[in-house]
């Protein structure tokens, strides 16, 4: 017997394996840390913005 679920409109439908797989993938991504190169880039950009705001 297949699992059934209800969508936002209240209609019942078969559980969608694609949605389940996407949810698993994105749940795993959420737990990943941001790479150092991105945090370094964000820090440098913030510093540039602060210097620019201070010079105006």
C-alpha positions in Angstrom: 0.0 0.0 0.0 1.4 3.4 -1.0 1.7 6.3 1.5 -0.9 9.0 1.0 -0.5 12.7 1.9 -2.6 15.9 1.8 -1.5 18.9 -0.2 -2.2 22.6 0.7 -5.7 22.5 -0.8 -6.6 19.5 1.3 -6.6 17.1 -1.6 -5.2 13.7 -1.0 -2.5 12.4 -3.3 0.2 9.7 -3.5 3.5 10.6 -1.7 5.9 12.1 -4.2 9.3 10.4 -4.2 10.9 13.3 -6.0 9.8 15.7 -3.2 11.0 13.3 -0.6 14.5 13.0 -2.3 14.8 16.8 -2.7 13.8 17.3 1.0 16.6 14.9 2.1 19.2 16.6 -0.1 18.3 20.1 1.0 18.1 19.1 4.7 21.7 17.8 4.3 22.8 21.1 2.7 21.3 23.1 5.5 23.6 21.3 8.0 26.8 22.0 5.9 29.1 24.7 7.1 29.8 27.7 4.9 33.3 27.3 3.4 36.0 29.6 4.7 36.6 31.2 1.3 33.0 32.5 1.4 33.2 33.8 4.9 36.5 35.5 4.1 34.9 37.1 1.0 31.9 38.3 3.0 34.3 39.8 5.6 36.3 41.6 2.9 33.2 43.0 1.3 31.9 44.3 4.6 35.2 46.0 5.3 35.1 47.6 1.9 31.5 48.9 2.5 32.6 50.3 5.9 35.6 52.1 4.4 33.3 53.4 1.6 30.7 54.6 4.1 33.4 56.3 6.2 34.9 58.2 3.3 31.6 59.8 2.1 
